[in-house]
């Protein structure tokens, strides 16, 4: 049989986050696969009790004997966050840079029960073979050290998977995007480009991290009270910029937040904070004068348990702010996090703290390419096929139009679950593969559509009524039914009490049932459940979850 080169996105196409991309090569029933990245997404309020979402890997789990490796482009949570939970289902070799391996290992040490994984450390520019794939890591600038694109060589052609990237010639920490190598790959001939779409709606080119560092240094220098800077914990360049700005003013840096502490430890081990004085822990806060301190804090996205949320609520055990202090949000609010960030902003302002955001000056730049940068990528790579990735529908659709305007012959608007043929033959979507989302419910992974989650959503909307009824062998009700309800209003608009309404529905239903039918516990329970739901829908306008237990005595 003829061998084919295919890709199958299991996450990251049609959404920002939860990146997981499969590449396969070989005959249809004997393909070998690599998985590129294994990230998570953060759940919204529509999933009560759920914090994290992860890609459903059932498709590749069934083929894990043909999975030759997991290749990680960089260490952001939307690219590595699901590794600890899902890698045990795969058990394949893992390939990544030293910094990514360090963060994964540090996370493991802080998460009881996380699996021990042996990492294969890869150096950019040194290609290696993995099954039918020859893989080369290519240096890319991004908002975390050691981000890489992947040049994937196969007998069917060369694929360039950019990962997350931007063009930044002065990134402050880490490497710049390797234009020279990308041009060489373009000259070699690229079959397909799978490219970041996050900022495709924005014109021009993203500013440099060095420009942000100047802005932060000025804000720190011009502050008289305490300065708090919150940013993404993984942005080592931003951490270094704050440290340099603090040192120039004779201020000491205090780190508050475990995620940031972990990043700092790995960054120092890899040499990215060489020459930067040791940061102090939150316990040192009370011993430093207001004018001598800069705090690096987690919580830029409004996370309720992060350091900044507790500071804004005046609930942090060590860190307290006073009027005249300054908090700098060196970040952009990710869509969906506006409410949490707003609560923090309001809490800080109520305390008399001055808040600075990206609306007030250049305190943040994205790690993703704007249109002018994407155009340069197309100029360098000159692919035959373009597949927009890493974006919601609006980003992917606009990127597809943009790629067509760059003269790309074939633009494939793929989505999660599509099986895309790259070659040989006419490229396009040829099939669908199982895909979906897993929800982390406590320490358990379940389908996002699990009955427990659906029930929880129902409970959050209309509450629950629980009824216990005892009936003897003659069909008579023994004693009074035991009724409990949660999440329902106590009194209706006309003043009638909720418990009276429920009691009337129960007794009228029981009285209407002949004794012979009341002996059937299941039938009686169903009748009472239906009566309560219908009654409450009429008087309240909602149908709560109703549980009725009929006990034969």
ABEGO torsion letter per residue (X at the ends): XBBBBBBBBABGBGBBEGBBBBBBBEBAAABBBBBBEBBBBBBBAABBGBABBBBBAAAAAAAAAABAEBBBABABAAAAAAAAAAAAAAGBBBBBBAAAAAAAAAAAAABBGBBBBBBBBBBBGBBBBBEABBBBBBBBBBABBGBBBBBBBBAAEBBBBAEBBBBBABAGBEBBBBAAAAAAAAAAEBABBBBBAAAAABBEBBBBAAAAAAAAAAAAAABABBBBBBBBAABAAAAAAAAAAAAAAGBBBBBBEAAAAAAAAAAAAAGAABGBBBBBBAAAAAABBAAABBBBBBGAAGBAABAAAAAAAGABAABBBBBGBBBBBBBBBBBGAAAAAAAAAAAAAAAGBBBBBAAAEBABBBABBBAAAAAAAAAAAGBABBBBBGBBAAAAAAAAAAAAAAGBABBBBBBBGBBBBAOBEBBEBABBBBBEBBBBBEABBBBAABAAAAAAAAAAAAEBBBBBBBBBAAGBBBEBBBBBBBGBBABBAAGBBAAAAAAAAAAAAAAABBAAAAABAAAAAAAAAAAAAAAAAAAAGBBBBBBBBBBBX
